[in-house]
Amino acid sequence: MRKITTLLLFSLTTLSLQAQSFIQAYQDRANMVTQTNITMNLQEFANLGVKTTGSTANANALTWLKNKYLSYGYSASQIEEDPFTFGSTSSKNLVITKTGTVYPDKYVIICGHFDSIVGPGVNDNGSGTSIILEAARILKDVPTEYSIKFIHFSGEEQGLKGSTHYANTVAYQGNTRVLDIKLVFNLDQVGGKLGNNNDTIYCDEDMGGNPNNTAASVAANQELIACTGLYSPLFTDIDEAEDTDYMPFEAKGEVITGYFEYHRSNLPHTANDTFANTDPVYIYKVGKASVGALQHFAVAATTILGTKENTLNTLESTEIYPNPAKDTLNIELPKNVKNFSFEVTDLLGRPLLKNSNETKINVSSLQNGAYIGILKSGDQKVVRKILIEK
């Protein structure tokens, strides 16, 4: 998380859109980001606790991430632990490599940190972590011309320790460039503060530092702005790139860009950076933008291959409202769904309410707060964050 409030600059979305074309296959894959997966990833991340670098919870988070990639079908040979030490603290980054079809030795890096400090860090940076996981899941079998490295850094909160180690000893050895990096695309604190009108995302632009990469980074940021408008409903604005995991790469002369929430939350670095205080719908929208942009940067195939990519969870179009609710929740289902169950649990997964085939749910017995709503039909499941306010 960056520590200095940055200056709001003007949006160049319209100008950027003129120079970049919409690709239907990219949109189809961006649409495969689901609120269910985002919500479940955030909740699981929250349950891992305070993931301070070097702690048991931090190591458990790394194992959780590895198991996610294995469940998506990535092989053990694609998954690499990158250990580092600072002072008396030891930790590991996690690096997953997807090989490109045309430029296998040139890499697009999409990254974000998974460590937290004081609280569980659901916004800073479970939000970016959950999106990187969705991007990796969706693009697993999609051909991309450039190789992609999905990197989860640790040690960010102690001063970019994990990313500095990776940039200085893996990507570079001294002044010798070891990895041919096309772009570093970072996601940090994109969770939004609950209650804000979270309809805008900052696109981070390199405004100084190493002059060798400034022009190329500015151009990449304009491409990110364009992709955001093409593949998500979000508006954009420009923010100065600073104080997060792309900066060690910027110092080496690499091209950088990234996302950061527009309405800045004051909860990161506190015990209140929790699942209850984040906006999963905003993260879902940033996820769609991220998958669209990553395909652009890595030059993904522009045709849909096979049927797997066209298979969307039909329940994902379910609407549950009002949210926040007072006494009653309404469930609006796709027309083809007839038999279903709906359960409300607390944030630890303990069941509180359960109904079958009812589209009006009485929630008057629930206290004010955040809950999980789980709707199941056959082998499909939708998960939503439910708020009760009376």
KAGILIN-V960291 format. One record per helix or strand of 2 or more residues. SS is the DSSP state (helix for helix, strand for strand). FROM is the first residue (numbers start at 1). TO is the last residue. Records with the same first field share a line. If there is no record, write none. Layout:
SS: FROM-TO / FROM-TO
This chain:
helix: 13-17 / 24-30 / 35-47 / 56-72 / 76-78 / 122-139 / 156-158 / 161-171 / 214-231 / 247-251 / 275-277 / 280-298 / 308-310 / 314-317
strand: 79-86 / 89-98 / 103-113 / 146-153 / 172-173 / 176-177 / 180-187 / 200-205 / 235-240 / 256-261 / 319-321 / 328-332 / 341-345 / 351-356 / 360-362 / 369-377 / 380-388
